[in-house]
Amino acid sequence: MAARLALPRPVARGGAPLRTELPERELPHLAGHRDSVPVRIGNVAADQLQLDIYGELIDSTYVYDKWCQPISTDQWDRLCHLVDWVCEHWDQPDEGIWETRGGRSAETKQGGAAQTYLGEPS
């Protein structure tokens, strides 16, 4: 089994850790997109590595800073810490956006998203 990466943990406004202990359960009375089943709720993804979301966060922060309101120096420092972490781990296998049950795999979207947002050559 591959070693688990020390993931940066999200925090709520004010610095309180976000709640991640939301047990997963199935909702058999519901169907998902195009009648897919099972529909699950919970937060099993809290322990998954999903690299694409870091690229989305970095891009969203850039757009917000440029077109809405400049972010603070403290927020830039946090973002730089996150960017450093992504630069060290972008090429790792992950669970991806689809939250598959088969464990981590090396998919194109995650690494490509990280490269695109961080300006890495492909």
Phi and psi in degrees as GROMACS dihedral restraints (atoms count N, CA, C in turn):
[ dihedral_restraints ]
;  ai    aj    ak    al  type     phi  dphi    fc
    3     4     5     6     1   -68.3    20    10
    4     5     6     7     1   147.5    20    10
    6     7     8     9     1   -66.4    20    10
    7     8     9    10     1   143.1    20    10
    9    10    11    12     1   -77.4    20    10
   10    11    12    13     1   138.4    20    10
   12    13    14    15     1   -81.0    20    10
   13    14    15    16     1   147.5    20    10
   15    16    17    18     1   -80.5    20    10
   16    17    18    19     1    97.1    20    10
   18    19    20    21     1   -77.1    20    10
   19    20    21    22     1   141.5    20    10
   21    22    23    24     1   -64.5    20    10
   22    23    24    25     1   129.7    20    10
   24    25    26    27     1   -94.4    20    10
   25    26    27    28     1   131.7    20    10
   27    28    29    30     1   -68.2    20    10
   28    29    30    31     1   150.4    20    10
   30    31    32    33     1  -128.4    20    10
   31    32    33    34     1   150.7    20    10
   33    34    35    36     1   -77.7    20    10
   34    35    36    37     1   164.6    20    10
   36    37    38    39     1   -52.7    20    10
   37    38    39    40     1   134.8    20    10
   39    40    41    42     1    94.7    20    10
   40    41    42    43     1    -6.3    20    10
   42    43    44    45     1    93.5    20    10
   43    44    45    46     1     0.0    20    10
   45    46    47    48     1   -75.7    20    10
   46    47    48    49     1   136.7    20    10
   48    49    50    51     1   -62.1    20    10
   49    50    51    52     1   143.6    20    10
   51    52    53    54     1   -74.6    20    10
   52    53    54    55     1   148.4    20    10
   54    55    56    57     1   -74.2    20    10
   55    56    57    58     1   126.3    20    10
   57    58    59    60     1  -119.0    20    10
   58    59    60    61     1    -7.7    20    10
   60    61    62    63     1   -88.4    20    10
   61    62    63    64     1    62.2    20    10
   63    64    65    66     1  -107.8    20    10
   64    65    66    67     1    99.2    20    10
   66    67    68    69     1   -57.7    20    10
   67    68    69    70     1   141.2    20    10
   69    70    71    72     1   -80.9    20    10
   70    71    72    73     1   144.1    20    10
   72    73    74    75     1  -149.0    20    10
   73    74    75    76     1   154.3    20    10
   75    76    77    78     1   -91.8    20    10
   76    77    78    79     1   147.6    20    10
   78    79    80    81     1  -115.5    20    10
   79    80    81    82     1    87.2    20    10
   81    82    83    84     1   -65.4    20    10
   82    83    84    85     1   -18.4    20    10
   84    85    86    87     1   -83.1    20    10
   85    86    87    88     1    -2.5    20    10
   87    88    89    90     1  -117.1    20    10
   88    89    90    91     1   152.7    20    10
   90    91    92    93     1  -120.5    20    10
   91    92    93    94     1   147.7    20    10
   93    94    95    96     1   -90.0    20    10
   94    95    96    97     1  -160.3    20    10
   96    97    98    99     1   -55.8    20    10
   97    98    99   100     1   129.0    20    10
   99   100   101   102     1    54.9    20    10
  100   101   102   103     1    38.8    20    10
  102   103   104   105     1    62.1    20    10
  103   104   105   106     1    26.7    20    10
  105   106   107   108     1   -69.8    20    10
  106   107   108   109     1   145.2    20    10
  108   109   110   111     1  -138.5    20    10
  109   110   111   112     1   156.2    20    10
  111   112   113   114     1   -82.3    20    10
  112   113   114   115     1   155.0    20    10
  114   115   116   117     1   -91.7    20    10
  115   116   117   118     1   127.4    20    10
  117   118   119   120     1  -122.0    20    10
  118   119   120   121     1   149.0    20    10
  120   121   122   123     1  -125.5    20    10
  121   122   123   124     1   159.4    20    10
  123   124   125   126     1   129.4    20    10
  124   125   126   127     1  -164.2    20    10
  126   127   128   129     1  -140.0    20    10
  127   128   129   130     1    51.7    20    10
  129   130   131   132     1   -62.9    20    10
  130   131   132   133     1   -26.8    20    10
  132   133   134   135     1   -65.3    20    10
  133   134   135   136     1   -14.2    20    10
  135   136   137   138     1   -59.7    20    10
  136   137   138   139     1   -27.5    20    10
  138   139   140   141     1  -103.8    20    10
  139   140   141   142     1     8.1    20    10
  141   142   143   144     1   -93.7    20    10
  142   143   144   145     1   153.0    20    10
  144   145   146   147     1   -97.3    20    10
  145   146   147   148     1   116.8    20    10
  147   148   149   150     1  -127.9    20    10
  148   149   150   151     1    89.8    20    10
  150   151   152   153     1   -66.6    20    10
  151   152   153   154     1   -28.9    20    10
  153   154   155   156     1   -60.5    20    10
  154   155   156   157     1   -31.8    20    10
  156   157   158   159     1   -66.6    20    10
  157   158   159   160     1   -28.8    20    10
  159   160   161   162     1   -67.2    20    10
  160   161   162   163     1   -39.2    20    10
  162   163   164   165     1   -62.7    20    10
  163   164   165   166     1   -42.2    20    10
  165   166   167   168     1   -61.9    20    10
  166   167   168   169     1   -42.1    20    10
  168   169   170   171     1   -63.7    20    10
  169   170   171   172     1   -44.3    20    10
  171   172   173   174     1   -63.0    20    10
  172   173   174   175     1   -44.8    20    10
  174   175   176   177     1   -64.1    20    10
  175   176   177   178     1   -44.4    20    10
  177   178   179   180     1   -62.0    20    10
  178   179   180   181     1   -40.1    20    10
  180   181   182   183     1   -64.7    20    10
  181   182   183   184     1   -42.4    20    10
  183   184   185   186     1   -59.5    20    10
  184   185   186   187     1   -48.5    20    10
  186   187   188   189     1   -63.2    20    10
  187   188   189   190     1   -43.5    20    10
  189   190   191   192     1   -60.8    20    10
  190   191   192   193     1   -46.3    20    10
  192   193   194   195     1   -62.9    20    10
  193   194   195   196     1   -38.7    20    10
  195   196   197   198     1   -76.9    20    10
  196   197   198   199     1   -42.4    20    10
  198   199   200   201     1  -108.9    20    10
  199   200   201   202     1   -14.8    20    10
  201   202   203   204     1  -111.0    20    10
  202   203   204   205     1   -74.7    20    10
  204   205   206   207     1  -150.6    20    10
  205   206   207   208     1   133.0    20    10
  207   208   209   210     1   -60.0    20    10
  208   209   210   211     1   140.3    20    10
  210   211   212   213     1   -87.5    20    10
  211   212   213   214     1   160.8    20    10
  213   214   215   216     1   -74.5    20    10
  214   215   216   217     1   164.9    20    10
  216   217   218   219     1   -59.7    20    10
  217   218   219   220     1   -41.4    20    10
  219   220   221   222     1   -60.8    20    10
  220   221   222   223     1   -41.4    20    10
  222   223   224   225     1   -66.9    20    10
  223   224   225   226     1   -38.1    20    10
  225   226   227   228     1   -63.5    20    10
  226   227   228   229     1   -40.5    20    10
  228   229   230   231     1   -60.7    20    10
  229   230   231   232     1   -43.1    20    10
  231   232   233   234     1   -63.5    20    10
  232   233   234   235     1   -42.5    20    10
  234   235   236   237     1   -63.8    20    10
  235   236   237   238     1   -40.9    20    10
  237   238   239   240     1   -62.3    20    10
  238   239   240   241     1   -38.9    20    10
  240   241   242   243     1   -61.4    20    10
  241   242   243   244     1   -43.3    20    10
  243   244   245   246     1   -65.4    20    10
  244   245   246   247     1   -43.2    20    10
  246   247   248   249     1   -61.4    20    10
  247   248   249   250     1   -42.2    20    10
  249   250   251   252     1   -59.0    20    10
  250   251   252   253     1   -43.4    20    10
  252   253   254   255     1   -63.6    20    10
  253   254   255   256     1   -44.5    20    10
  255   256   257   258     1   -63.5    20    10
  256   257   258   259     1   -40.4    20    10
  258   259   260   261     1   -60.4    20    10
  259   260   261   262     1   -32.5    20    10
  261   262   263   264     1   -80.0    20    10
  262   263   264   265     1   -21.2    20    10
  264   265   266   267     1  -125.6    20    10
  265   266   267   268     1     3.1    20    10
  267   268   269   270     1   -59.3    20    10
  268   269   270   271     1   -26.2    20    10
  270   271   272   273     1   -94.0    20    10
  271   272   273   274     1     8.8    20    10
  273   274   275   276     1   -79.3    20    10
  274   275   276   277     1   146.5    20    10
  276   277   278   279     1   -62.1    20    10
  277   278   279   280     1   146.6    20    10
  279   280   281   282     1  -143.3    20    10
  280   281   282   283     1   178.3    20    10
  282   283   284   285     1   -82.3    20    10
  283   284   285   286     1   -16.9    20    10
  285   286   287   288     1    73.1    20    10
  286   287   288   289     1   176.9    20    10
  288   289   290   291     1   -71.4    20    10
  289   290   291   292     1   -16.8    20    10
  291   292   293   294     1   -89.4    20    10
  292   293   294   295     1    -5.0    20    10
  294   295   296   297     1    51.2    20    10
  295   296   297   298     1    51.8    20    10
  297   298   299   300     1   -67.2    20    10
  298   299   300   301     1   159.7    20    10
  300   301   302   303     1   -91.7    20    10
  301   302   303   304     1    -0.8    20    10
  303   304   305   306     1   -89.1    20    10
  304   305   306   307     1     8.4    20    10
  306   307   308   309     1    88.7    20    10
  307   308   309   310     1  -170.0    20    10
  309   310   311   312     1   -77.2    20    10
  310   311   312   313     1   147.9    20    10
  312   313   314   315     1  -147.0    20    10
  313   314   315   316     1   160.6    20    10
  315   316   317   318     1   -90.3    20    10
  316   317   318   319     1   100.2    20    10
  318   319   320   321     1  -104.6    20    10
  319   320   321   322     1   161.2    20    10
  321   322   323   324     1   -75.9    20    10
  322   323   324   325     1   -42.0    20    10
  324   325   326   327     1   -60.3    20    10
  325   326   327   328     1   -45.5    20    10
  327   328   329   330     1   -61.7    20    10
  328   329   330   331     1   -54.9    20    10
  330   331   332   333     1   -64.1    20    10
  331   332   333   334     1   -39.2    20    10
  333   334   335   336     1   -63.6    20    10
  334   335   336   337     1   -41.0    20    10
  336   337   338   339     1   -64.2    20    10
  337   338   339   340     1   -43.9    20    10
  339   340   341   342     1   -63.2    20    10
  340   341   342   343     1   -44.3    20    10
  342   343   344   345     1   -60.8    20    10
  343   344   345   346     1   -44.1    20    10
  345   346   347   348     1   -61.7    20    10
  346   347   348   349     1   -49.7    20    10
  348   349   350   351     1   -71.7    20    10
  349   350   351   352     1   -28.4    20    10
  351   352   353   354     1   -95.0    20    10
  352   353   354   355     1    -3.4    20    10
  354   355   356   357     1    78.0    20    10
  355   356   357   358     1    20.4    20    10
  357   358   359   360     1   -74.6    20    10
  358   359   360   361     1   141.7    20    10
  360   361   362   363     1   -68.3    20    10
  361   362   363   364     1   144.1    20    10
